């Protein structure tokens, strides 16, 4: 999904609704939206649609198979 597609979807919703996202146990409040650099990892989580990308930071030692690129992340925590 691109930001423009998300904006179109959000514009159709009542503006006073809370934003929540699915998580491991159920759903929780989204607390932050930000731009981060990610890269595809060498993990193959076949059968699951999550966890194939990792946020790039200075302390990251995990092997990446893809070139880093910017994305918008909606997060459960106040800092990414």
Steps between C-alpha positions, in 0.01 A plus 500: 500500500624848416445812713260640238286184523497519880394866490206417271387224738537721808310790343188280483504436877362709785790720621437438871562124482798358689766326290588146609710230338502122524771361727600162640223473757222715350504874410658808659516879453729648237713761676736626230545530127848552363736439210774240551751317281438126463659212313379153416659239727635159411223341709241303308186503709309285251133488583505826695462845350696676777860549607673496162647852541712656771547863606856612429687657790866543592511194729339254259706187430234291320577410140284677240433374151351821368606860461365732775206721403274748684151402617226641721452299819195520725621386842372400842780687677575871514849459356638287217 
